[in-house]
Amino acid sequence: MGLLEFDFIEESIDMLNSMTSTLELIGYELEKYFEGILDYKEEEYINVKSRVKSESSLREKIIRNRYLKKYNEASSLIHNLSDLIGVRIECRFIEDENKIYRVLRKYFNKSDDKTYYYNKENPNIKLKLCERQPQKQKNGFEIYRIDGMFNYLDRQIKFELQIKSLVNIFWSEIEHKVIYKNNTYLLGDSFLKDMMVSIKNNLTMIDNQLLNIYKNFNTSGIEHSKGKNKELEKLLAKMAHDTFSMKMKDSIGFVVDFKKPCETILNYSFNKNQQEMDESLFGDLMINGLSRINEISKKDIDFNQPILFEKKPVLNDEFCKTLGESIIEKINDEFTWNLFFRILFEIEPYNNKKDFENFMEFIKVRVISKDSIEQIISYYGECGKIIIKEIYLAIARTLIKVDTVEILYDYNLEKINFIIGESISNICRDIEDYEEYLELKDEIINKIEKKIIKLFN
């Protein structure tokens, strides 16, 4: 016969396991319920997650809190455990925690006992809103932690609701493992706790800085949108550059200058699908960009490996096919070409094939403006389309002849765009009809090619 407490633990775990499938179903119902509230109130949040208490967590909690003395039976413990189900509403910033809490207080507006509150649309889900929030934890920091009750058949299942920002999620997981669940005897225990407090304070400061950036980029005012877009591009380009620099140093032992590729690729990522930036997207772009760079920082990248395509890129357009096939031939020969597309493929969301196809289409759009295409077609009709096609091929041939990755840099694409725009304006102004263009075509194309080559000399 073993210790009474261990018998109590095993009995409690057996009861928990027998209820797990039901508890998981309730957790899912709670997720959808709180998502529905926040969506309806148009309150910003990232995610709603639920979890059922694990065996190991229950075992530790019974011993730590001496539940054997408090509850005579395992069933009594299980039915009174406040965090049998845990629900967590995740949001971006610490400031958002209070906003979401206020939404819940306003939504759960009815009570029969002035302790647990519910909404008339679903009286089976109640929150204990009589307590002050956020609550003070043992470590001195605050947390939004609310007890809840779910009426299931003829029983009341308890759950715990937490509202946490990204910084506080990160902090609590570290603290839980390093301090709360650390069973190792540490000689410098107080020193470690002081360090953890310092880390928490620094994380709070970072949260404030990110919030300020988010608000700055998310404020309305169309006159500032392009400037804000550029600033955000520069910020993320710098972060991407620093991240890839560390990866490159680890991989090949040295770092080359690749600021311009980072700037070009971030400009592409921002502008590939939109002509004008929607003001409401700035904050999301920032968060998504930071998240993507964070994912890259955790990856192992070998800069001495060839780039492989899942399938051969499909380049149906003649400009994209001519230039694209030439680039594919170089991509695993020279480091600068390989580096450019390695960064592009890491940052972009699809596979290498799709990302390459999209990027070549983007280059095509950048070298000749929509206004220039419309101008020449308005002058020469269907023949204008033939002229545009010939100019595109001239650009592709010239860029292949230049033979440097710098042809893809954003500022060079702008210069090429200007040269072509000026050339098309001259054609429309000086050449009366398509027949005259055919007579002067070689001279016109030759002049365009020379101007582009001059950019790189």
Solvent accessible surface area in square Angstrom, and as a share of the most:
residue,aa,sasa,rsa
1,M,227,1.01
2,G,52,0.50
3,L,119,0.59
4,L,117,0.58
5,E,47,0.21
6,F,107,0.45
7,D,64,0.33
8,F,10,0.04
9,I,3,0.02
10,E,88,0.40
11,E,95,0.43
12,S,0,0.00
13,I,6,0.03
14,D,90,0.47
15,M,56,0.25
16,L,3,0.01
17,N,72,0.37
18,S,86,0.55
19,M,20,0.09
20,T,40,0.23
21,S,84,0.54
22,T,40,0.23
23,L,0,0.00
24,E,100,0.45
25,L,102,0.51
26,I,3,0.01
27,G,1,0.01
28,Y,114,0.43
29,E,88,0.39
30,L,0,0.00
31,E,33,0.15
32,K,96,0.41
33,Y,35,0.13
34,F,0,0.00
35,E,35,0.16
36,G,38,0.37
37,I,6,0.03
38,L,0,0.00
39,D,88,0.46
40,Y,167,0.64
41,K,78,0.33
42,E,155,0.70
43,E,34,0.15
44,E,83,0.37
45,Y,49,0.19
46,I,72,0.37
47,N,51,0.26
48,V,3,0.02
49,K,96,0.40
50,S,33,0.21
51,R,108,0.40
52,V,28,0.16
53,K,14,0.06
54,S,55,0.36
55,E,74,0.33
56,S,61,0.39
57,S,26,0.17
58,L,0,0.00
59,R,85,0.31
60,E,67,0.30
61,K,29,0.12
62,I,0,0.00
63,I,81,0.41
64,R,105,0.38
65,N,63,0.32
66,R,151,0.55
67,Y,26,0.10
68,L,47,0.24
69,K,148,0.63
70,K,141,0.60
71,Y,28,0.11
72,N,142,0.73
73,E,108,0.48
74,A,0,0.00
75,S,32,0.21
76,S,40,0.26
77,L,0,0.00
78,I,1,0.01
79,H,78,0.35
80,N,64,0.33
81,L,6,0.03
82,S,40,0.26
83,D,13,0.07
84,L,3,0.02
85,I,1,0.00
86,G,10,0.10
87,V,2,0.01
88,R,58,0.21
89,I,0,0.00
90,E,13,0.06
91,C,0,0.00
92,R,39,0.14
93,F,8,0.03
94,I,49,0.25
95,E,63,0.28
96,D,14,0.07
97,E,9,0.04
98,N,54,0.28
99,K,72,0.30
100,I,0,0.00
101,Y,16,0.06
102,R,136,0.50
103,V,23,0.13
104,L,0,0.00
105,R,115,0.42
106,K,153,0.65
107,Y,26,0.10
108,F,2,0.01
109,N,95,0.49
110,K,89,0.38
111,S,31,0.20
112,D,116,0.60
113,D,82,0.43
114,K,155,0.66
115,T,38,0.22
116,Y,34,0.13
117,Y,48,0.18
118,Y,32,0.12
119,N,15,0.08
120,K,148,0.63
121,E,139,0.62
122,N,41,0.21
123,P,65,0.41
124,N,71,0.36
125,I,4,0.02
126,K,35,0.15
127,L,0,0.00
128,K,46,0.19
129,L,7,0.04
130,C,68,0.41
131,E,61,0.27
132,R,213,0.78
133,Q,23,0.10
134,P,36,0.23
135,Q,48,0.21
136,K,145,0.61
137,Q,48,0.21
138,K,211,0.90
139,N,54,0.28
140,G,39,0.38
141,F,36,0.15
142,E,100,0.45
143,I,13,0.07
144,Y,15,0.06
145,R,69,0.25
146,I,0,0.00
147,D,38,0.19
148,G,1,0.01
149,M,20,0.09
150,F,24,0.10
151,N,42,0.21
152,Y,61,0.23
153,L,154,0.77
154,D,133,0.69
155,R,95,0.35
156,Q,92,0.41
157,I,4,0.02
158,K,56,0.24
159,F,1,0.00
160,E,21,0.09
161,L,0,0.00
162,Q,32,0.14
163,I,1,0.01
164,K,19,0.08
165,S,0,0.00
166,L,79,0.39
167,V,17,0.09
168,N,19,0.10
169,I,19,0.10
170,F,107,0.44
171,W,9,0.03
172,S,26,0.17
173,E,87,0.39
174,I,51,0.26
175,E,26,0.12
176,H,73,0.33
177,K,153,0.65
178,V,49,0.28
179,I,43,0.22
180,Y,101,0.38
181,K,72,0.31
182,N,51,0.26
183,N,150,0.77
184,T,92,0.53
185,Y,184,0.70
186,L,58,0.29
187,L,170,0.85
188,G,36,0.35
189,D,60,0.31
190,S,84,0.54
191,F,136,0.57
192,L,45,0.23
193,K,95,0.40
194,D,94,0.49
195,M,89,0.40
196,M,10,0.04
197,V,61,0.35
198,S,47,0.30
199,I,64,0.33
200,K,19,0.08
201,N,83,0.43
202,N,74,0.38
203,L,21,0.10
204,T,43,0.25
205,M,98,0.44
206,I,73,0.37
207,D,2,0.01
208,N,76,0.39
209,Q,93,0.41
210,L,51,0.25
211,L,19,0.09
212,N,97,0.50
213,I,50,0.26
214,Y,19,0.07
215,K,90,0.38
216,N,84,0.43
217,F,9,0.04
218,N,48,0.24
219,T,73,0.42
220,S,100,0.65
221,G,20,0.19
222,I,124,0.63
223,E,125,0.56
224,H,110,0.49
225,S,8,0.05
226,K,166,0.71
227,G,42,0.41
228,K,19,0.08
229,N,16,0.08
230,K,90,0.38
231,E,95,0.42
232,L,0,0.00
233,E,10,0.05
234,K,120,0.51
235,L,58,0.29
236,L,2,0.01
237,A,5,0.04
238,K,119,0.50
239,M,68,0.30
240,A,0,0.00
241,H,29,0.13
242,D,58,0.30
243,T,10,0.06
244,F,1,0.00
245,S,19,0.12
246,M,121,0.54
247,K,32,0.13
248,M,0,0.00
249,K,115,0.49
250,D,122,0.63
251,S,42,0.27
252,I,43,0.22
253,G,46,0.44
254,F,109,0.45
255,V,67,0.39
256,V,48,0.28
257,D,115,0.60
258,F,2,0.01
259,K,113,0.48
260,K,88,0.37
261,P,9,0.06
262,C,1,0.01
263,E,79,0.35
264,T,4,0.02
265,I,0,0.00
266,L,10,0.05
267,N,14,0.07
268,Y,1,0.00
269,S,28,0.18
270,F,10,0.04
271,N,47,0.24
272,K,60,0.26
273,N,127,0.65
274,Q,47,0.21
275,Q,172,0.76
276,E,138,0.62
277,M,21,0.09
278,D,76,0.39
279,E,30,0.14
280,S,74,0.48
281,L,69,0.34
282,F,0,0.00
283,G,0,0.00
284,D,51,0.27
285,L,43,0.21
286,M,0,0.00
287,I,28,0.14
288,N,93,0.48
289,G,16,0.16
290,L,30,0.15
291,S,53,0.34
292,R,64,0.23
293,I,16,0.08
294,N,75,0.39
295,E,86,0.39
296,I,1,0.01
297,S,45,0.29
298,K,154,0.65
299,K,84,0.36
300,D,146,0.76
301,I,17,0.09
302,D,67,0.35
303,F,7,0.03
304,N,120,0.62
305,Q,96,0.43
306,P,71,0.44
307,I,11,0.06
308,L,132,0.66
309,F,44,0.18
310,E,107,0.48
311,K,147,0.62
312,K,152,0.64
313,P,11,0.07
314,V,84,0.48
315,L,19,0.09
316,N,137,0.70
317,D,42,0.22
318,E,80,0.36
319,F,4,0.02
320,C,1,0.01
321,K,99,0.42
322,T,43,0.25
323,L,1,0.01
324,G,0,0.00
325,E,66,0.30
326,S,17,0.11
327,I,1,0.00
328,I,47,0.24
329,E,134,0.60
330,K,36,0.15
331,I,2,0.01
332,N,70,0.36
333,D,115,0.60
334,E,86,0.38
335,F,63,0.26
336,T,71,0.41
337,W,3,0.01
338,N,11,0.06
339,L,6,0.03
340,F,1,0.00
341,F,0,0.00
342,R,27,0.10
343,I,0,0.00
344,L,0,0.00
345,F,19,0.08
346,E,26,0.12
347,I,20,0.10
348,E,6,0.03
349,P,92,0.58
350,Y,122,0.47
351,N,74,0.38
352,N,34,0.17
353,K,41,0.18
354,K,87,0.37
355,D,1,0.00
356,F,0,0.00
357,E,25,0.11
358,N,42,0.22
359,F,0,0.00
360,M,0,0.00
361,E,87,0.39
362,F,19,0.08
363,I,0,0.00
364,K,44,0.19
365,V,92,0.53
366,R,47,0.17
367,V,0,0.00
368,I,3,0.01
369,S,36,0.23
370,K,151,0.64
371,D,108,0.56
372,S,9,0.06
373,I,46,0.23
374,E,89,0.40
375,Q,59,0.26
376,I,0,0.00
377,I,53,0.27
378,S,89,0.57
379,Y,130,0.50
380,Y,24,0.09
381,G,36,0.34
382,E,123,0.55
383,C,43,0.26
384,G,0,0.00
385,K,104,0.44
386,I,81,0.41
387,I,0,0.00
388,I,13,0.06
389,K,107,0.45
390,E,38,0.17
391,I,0,0.00
392,Y,16,0.06
393,L,36,0.18
394,A,0,0.00
395,I,0,0.00
396,A,0,0.00
397,R,114,0.42
398,T,1,0.01
399,L,1,0.00
400,I,53,0.27
401,K,131,0.55
402,V,30,0.17
403,D,71,0.37
404,T,37,0.21
405,V,10,0.05
406,E,73,0.33
407,I,2,0.01
408,L,0,0.00
409,Y,22,0.08
410,D,20,0.11
411,Y,87,0.33
412,N,7,0.04
413,L,0,0.00
414,E,93,0.42
415,K,95,0.40
416,I,0,0.00
417,N,34,0.17
418,F,136,0.57
419,I,16,0.08
420,I,0,0.00
421,G,21,0.20
422,E,75,0.34
423,S,11,0.07
424,I,0,0.00
425,S,43,0.28
426,N,51,0.26
427,I,5,0.03
428,C,7,0.04
429,R,167,0.61
430,D,89,0.46
431,I,11,0.06
432,E,150,0.67
433,D,60,0.31
434,Y,34,0.13
435,E,111,0.50
436,E,56,0.25
437,Y,0,0.00
438,L,85,0.42
439,E,145,0.65
440,L,64,0.32
441,K,60,0.25
442,D,112,0.58
443,E,104,0.47
444,I,23,0.12
445,I,19,0.10
446,N,71,0.37
447,K,110,0.47
448,I,2,0.01
449,E,26,0.12
450,K,127,0.54
451,K,68,0.29
452,I,0,0.00
453,I,50,0.25
454,K,153,0.65
455,L,57,0.28
456,F,43,0.18
457,N,149,0.77
